[in-house]
Amino acid sequence: MKKEFDYLSTNENCKKALKELMFDPNKVKWLKKYQKLLNKVIIQPEGLPEIVNCNLNGITYSFISEFYQEYRLVQLELTN
């Protein structure tokens, strides 16, 4: 993502995904549905841990950050 529009639309998609998670008991389905969105919001340079790409020009897109955290929490919950 390089432009403000990309961040705005991705932020809205993350907001939608978070709302859906609140009402959908099938977390495995939710993870599969939003795998591409997760891949869109992370940066993982070779050999380094991944980070969430939620900032542009000093603006933090909070739903992107929150989505990333929730996605990883659901994954952890399902693997334990």
C-alpha positions as CSV (number, residue, x, y, z in Angstrom):
1,M,0.0,0.0,0.0
2,K,1.4,3.3,-1.0
3,K,-1.5,5.8,-1.3
4,E,-3.9,7.3,1.2
5,F,-6.8,5.8,-0.6
6,D,-5.3,2.3,-0.2
7,Y,-5.0,2.8,3.6
8,L,-8.5,4.3,3.9
9,S,-10.2,1.4,2.0
10,T,-8.1,-1.2,3.8
11,N,-8.9,0.4,7.1
12,E,-12.6,0.1,6.3
13,N,-12.2,-3.5,5.2
14,C,-10.5,-4.3,8.5
15,K,-13.3,-2.6,10.4
16,K,-15.8,-4.8,8.6
17,A,-13.8,-7.9,9.4
18,L,-13.6,-7.0,13.1
19,K,-17.4,-6.5,13.2
20,E,-18.0,-9.8,11.5
21,L,-15.7,-11.6,14.0
22,M,-17.9,-10.3,16.8
23,F,-21.0,-12.0,15.4
24,D,-19.6,-15.1,13.6
25,P,-18.9,-18.1,15.9
26,N,-17.0,-19.9,13.1
27,K,-13.5,-18.5,13.6
28,V,-11.8,-20.9,11.2
29,K,-14.0,-19.7,8.4
30,W,-13.2,-16.1,9.4
31,L,-9.5,-16.7,9.4
32,K,-9.7,-18.2,5.9
33,K,-11.9,-15.4,4.6
34,Y,-9.6,-12.7,5.7
35,Q,-6.2,-14.3,5.0
36,K,-5.7,-12.1,2.0
37,L,-6.5,-9.0,4.0
38,L,-3.9,-10.0,6.6
39,N,-1.3,-10.5,3.9
40,K,-2.1,-7.0,2.6
41,V,-1.4,-5.3,5.9
42,I,1.8,-7.0,6.9
43,I,5.4,-6.4,5.8
44,Q,7.9,-9.1,6.3
45,P,11.4,-8.4,5.1
46,E,13.4,-11.5,4.5
47,G,14.8,-12.9,7.7
48,L,13.0,-10.5,9.9
49,P,9.7,-10.7,11.9
50,E,6.6,-9.4,10.3
51,I,5.2,-6.0,11.2
52,V,1.8,-4.4,10.5
53,N,1.7,-1.6,7.9
54,C,-0.8,0.8,9.5
55,N,0.9,4.2,9.2
56,L,1.2,6.7,6.4
57,N,2.4,10.2,6.6
58,G,2.0,10.3,10.4
59,I,-1.5,8.9,10.4
60,T,-2.2,5.7,12.1
61,Y,-5.0,3.6,10.7
62,S,-6.3,2.0,13.9
63,F,-8.6,-0.6,12.4
64,I,-5.7,-2.1,10.4
65,S,-3.7,-2.4,13.6
66,E,-6.6,-3.8,15.6
67,F,-7.4,-6.3,12.8
68,Y,-3.8,-7.6,12.8
69,Q,-3.9,-8.1,16.5
70,E,-7.2,-9.8,16.6
71,Y,-6.3,-12.1,13.6
72,R,-3.2,-13.3,15.4
73,L,-5.1,-13.7,18.7
74,V,-7.7,-15.9,17.0
75,Q,-5.0,-18.0,15.3
76,L,-3.3,-18.4,18.7
77,E,-6.6,-19.3,20.3
78,L,-7.3,-22.0,17.7
79,T,-3.8,-23.6,17.9
80,N,-3.8,-23.9,21.7
